[in-house]
Amino acid sequence: MVVTAGLATPAAAQMLKQEPPMGQLREGETVLVDDGTCAKGQIKQVVGGNHVKAGALSTLCGRISAF
């Protein structure tokens, strides 16, 4: 699922060039992914989940003014 919105992301979020493999992120852990899948000027926020309970990852595209 990819949703476009304004993001308010914690300054501690790590920036990656590709999404981490399933199971690598802890539940609730957030990373920023600049892999070109979002519109120009936007970045993808990926939040680790629990693949047993719900979903492994949730993603959201949006603009980030400061990290």
N, C-alpha and C positions, 0 to 999 in steps of 0.2 A: 504494500500500500504506500503510495507517495501522495502527500498532500502539500499544496503550496500555501504558505502562510508566513507571517513575520515571526522570527524566532527570538526568544530570549534565552540564551544559552550561557551557562556558567563559564567563567573565565578559565576554569580548569579543564575544560573539554579538550581532548586530544584531537589533532587533525591528521587524517590519513588520506592516502591516494586511492584506496579501495576498501570496500566493506570487509570487516574481519570475518573469518569463518564462523559458522554456527557453533555456539558453545564457548567462544573465546571471550565474549563480554559477560560480565556478571550481571545479574538481574538489576535493572535500574541504571547501570553504567552508561554514560553518554559519550559518543565520539562524533566528530565532524568529518564528513567524507567528501572530498573534492574529486569525484570520479567522472564528472561531465554529464551525469544523468539529469541534473537539475537545469533549469533555464539559466541563460547567461546572467552573471551577477548574483547567483544564488548558490547555496551550499546545502548538502544533505546532512541532517542530524539523525543519527542512528542511536536508538536506546535498546540496550540488552533486555531480553525478556526471559521467560521461563517456557521453553518449548513443550514441557509436559502440561502445564496449566493453560496456556493461551497461545502465544506466538513467540518465536525465537527472537525476532527483531521487530521494531517499529521504526519507520522512517518518515521524515518530514523535510520538505524543501522550503527554503526561505532565505531572506537577506539577513546578514549578521553585520552590524555596524562595528562591533568591537568584541574581541575575544577575552 
